[in-house]
């Protein structure tokens, strides 16, 4: 498979099949938060949190979900440092993208996720969610923030 993995969101947009939802991923050490867009790429909806075990099982669960939802592309949150540089977490995320790219032909792009968890937590606080509910949903809501940022950018290309 020759999967497109790019930081260039315009190249990502050009590789997308028409009218297919996108997935946003918040890739962490313990979980992968997942959000899915509508087919018009207007709204990101937090959907799932995958508890990480090992790559093969994580990828299997993720790809099954993406196939079921007929996803046409993946937006992966890139956890840059506050100064914009890339540290070990970015390297892990890029390695995950490369490994996932071996298993799927879906185009993958990266989206700067700085402060996405902060924005997600703030939104859930404003919705008056309990601490337990916030802890359960934070990763998928952060994935929604990541995906919505990318959707907004795609709309303006």
PyMOL commands that set and color helices and strands:
alter all, ss='L'
color gray80, all
select helices_A, chain A and resi 9-15+55-68+88-101+116-126+131-155
alter helices_A, ss='H'
color red, helices_A
select strands_A, chain A and resi 5-6+22-27+31-37+44-51+73-78+107-112
alter strands_A, ss='S'
color yellow, strands_A
deselect
rebuild
show_as cartoon
